[in-house]
Every structure is written in structure tokens, then in C-alpha cells.
Amino acid sequence: MSEFINKYRRNLILGGSAALLTLPVQARQLLTPRQSAGPFYPDLPILDDDNDLTQISGAKGIAKGVLADLYGKVIDINGNPLRGVRVEIWQCDFNGRYRHSEDDHSKPMDRNFQGFGKSITDNQGRYRFRTIRPVPYPGRTPHIHAAVFRDGMRPFVTQIYVAGEAQNSEDFLFQRIPSILRPMVLADFHPSGDAIVELTANFDFILMEGFS
């Protein structure tokens, strides 16, 4: 696999996401597709920005919803870990409300849900979050926004969808992803066996080293 990946690496770095079309099918199946950040990257004051979105530091309450652990790795196309990169996620709360000034104010905001979190990958490229299983938003299937940041590079942005979610088939952004690449943005939220954190899901970001 690495032989033809290296052959196209320069084109990818110079050509950006459009150059993905020049990659062989086998290589494109390995790369996580890039998607838009959406309109609701948080702009309200964030009281806490750690990797636990279900509890705000200093507060006693727990976020509404089904608690879930989301974890995985950030690796390059050859499986090498990308160490020390920042992974951010943001999503609407159980009521379908984003922490954004232009979101629908008719909906109550869950004051115990951060709405945003960050995690720094370790030496093995691993990250981890505690959040809630994403819920539908008007016109959208359940999803989590995600971004990977590395100094001096354009951030990689995508969205994480729930495997087996019926609404995926009607979601316009999910459907824009070529069908062969859709498995790369799906996470399987399955029972954890824990009485408190009911679900667990693994999601690996597989990126070009230059995030192109």
C-alpha cells in the first residue's frame, strides 16, 4: 500500500482535497473524508474545554442524554501515530441546542453540557472524550463535529456519524460523501457494560501527514 501512497503524496499536498480523486480506490478508502465545520462552532463563553463534555468543572450536574465514551487514534496513511496533535469535538446537546449565539433560542440549553471539548494525542496517537450519543438536529442526522489541529498546518475538519442510524440515508451532508468513503466517518456506538456510561465508540482519523 505505501508504494502507491508515496507516489501520490506530493500531488495530495499540492492539490489539496481535489487531488484525492487521483488516488487509487484502495488509498481513498483509507483516508478520512474532510467535511465542513458547519455554522455552529461554539461562540458562547466556554466554561470548560477538557475532554469530558458531560460535566462542567465546578458544577454538580451531569449532561442529559445517553453518556458515551468516544476514543480512537490519529494516524497517517501508513499507520504511524500523529503525536501531540489537538483533537476538538463539538455537538448539540440533548435538546438539540448548540452553544452558539445564532442557534435556535426557543430551545432550552442544557447548562451541564459543555458542547465542546479537546484532547491531545499521546505517543501512540490516542485521544479520548466523554460525551453523549449525538442526537438529531433539525434537518440533520445525529453527528459530532471534529477537527484535528497541528502547528503550521490547515486543520482537518470532518463529522462523525452513528453507524446504523436510519436518518443517515436522508442527511444531505452524509450523502455527499462518496459511498465508498462513508464507512470512514461512521462510529459504532455499542453498549459498554457500564451502568453510568452506557455506550462506547471507536473512531480513528486516518490522515495524510500534511493534513491535505
N, C-alpha and C positions, 0 to 999 in steps of 0.2 A: 504493500500500500504506500509506503513512504516514498518509493521511487517516483510514481507519477504525481504525488502531492508536491514534492520538491520541484518538479518540473513546472508546476503551475503557480508556485508560491509568489514569484515575482509579479506575475500578472494580477494576482489577487491583491497584493499590496498596492500596486499602482492603480488598479482599476476599481477597487472597492467592491461593493456588493454586486454590481453588474457583472463583474468578472467571474462570479460564481457559475454563470452559465457556461463558461468554458471548461469547467471541471468535469471529469468523467463522472458518471452516475454514482459509482461506488464512493467517490470522495464527497460528493454533495450530500450523500446520505449520512455522512459522519459529522457534518457541521451543523451547529445550532443555528436556525434561521434568525435573522435580525428582523425586529418589528418596531413599530412606532412607540414612543413613550406614552402617548395618549395625552389628553388635555389636563389631567388632574394630578400631575406630580405635586406633592404637598407644598402649599404655600402658607398655610396657617402655622403659627408657632408650634414647634415640636417640643414637647416636654421631656421626651426620652427618645433616644435613637439607637438603643442597643439591639441585640438580635432576638429579644423577646417582645413581640408586638402585643402580647396578651395581657401584659401588666405594666403599668407606668410606675417608674420609681417614685416611692413615697406615697403611693396610693394603695388602698386595701382591696379594691375591686378587681375582678377578672373580666376580661372581654367576653361579650356574648358570642355564641357560636360554638361550633364543634372544634375543639382545640386540636392542633396538628403540628407535628414536627416535620419541617422541611429541611432536607440536608442533601449534600452531594459534593461534587468536586468541580473545580475549574481546571480543565486540561487543554493541551494543544492537540492538533490533529494526529500527532504521533503518540498520544497518551501521556506526555510529560506534564507534571503538575505545574500550574502557574501560581507561584507562591507570593504571598503578600499583596494580592490584589483585593480591592474592596468590592464586595457584592452588596447591592442595595435591592430591597424589595418594597413595594407599596401596593396597597389594595384597599377596596372599600370595606367598611365594617359590616357587621351582621345585618344592619338596617339598610345597606346599600349606599352608604354615605362616605365620600372621600374627605380627607382633611384638606379641603381646598375651598377658597372663598367663593368660587363660582359654581360649586356643586349645588344640588337641589336642597335649599334650606327648609323645605317643607318636611323633610325627613329628620327625625331626631338623630343626633350624633351619639355614638357610644363613647362616652368620656373615658372608658377604661381601655380603649383600643388605640394603640399608637398610630396605626395606619401606615407606618414607615419603619424600616429597620436596616441595620447594616452589619456586616460580618466581614472580617479579614481572613483570607485563606491562610491555612497553616503550611508547613513544609511539604505536606502531601497534597496541597491544593484543595483541602476540605473547607467547607463552610457549613453553617447550621443556623436555622431560625426556628423559633416557636411562634406560631401564628394561628389563624383559624382556616378551616377549609373555605376556599373562596365561594362567594355566593353570587347569584345573578345580579347584574346591573341592567337598568332599562336598555334594551337593545343589544345586550352583550351576554355571552355565556360566562359562567364563573371563570375567573382568571386572576393571576397575580402578575403585576408588572415587575420586571427585574432589569438591573443594569450592572455591568462589570466595569470597574474603573482601574486603569493603570497609568501611572505618571507618564505624561508626554504622549498619550495615545487617545484617540477618539473613543469615548465609552461605547461598549457594546450594549445594546438595549434589545430586549425581547419580552415576550409574555409567556407565562406558564399556564397551561390549560389542564383540566382534570380529565384523565383518561376515562372513557366510558360515559362521559356526560352527554346526555341526549341533545342539549342545546348547542353543542359544538357544530352540528350539521347546519345550523341556521345562523351562525355567527359570521359576519362578513369579513372580519379580520382573520379569523381562523381559516376560512375558506380561501382566502387569498394565498395562503401558503401552498405550494405545490404538494399534491397528495403524498409524494414520495418522501417529503421532508416533515410532514405533520407529526410522525412519531417523535421527532426530536424536540417538540415543545409540549409533550404530554407527560404528566406526572401521575402515577398511580397512587391515590390516597387509599391506603388499606388499613384495617384495624391493627392497632399497636399492641393490644392486650393490656394496656394501661387503663386504669379506671378514670384517670383525670384527663390525660392527653390521649384521646381516643384513636387518632389517626397518625400515620407516618407516611412520608412520601420522599422518594429519592429523585433528584433531578441534577444531571451533570451538564455543565456548559462545556461544549467542545468547540474551541475557537481556533482561528489562525493566530499564531503567536503575536502578530501585529494587530489583532482585532479587526482586520479588514472585512 
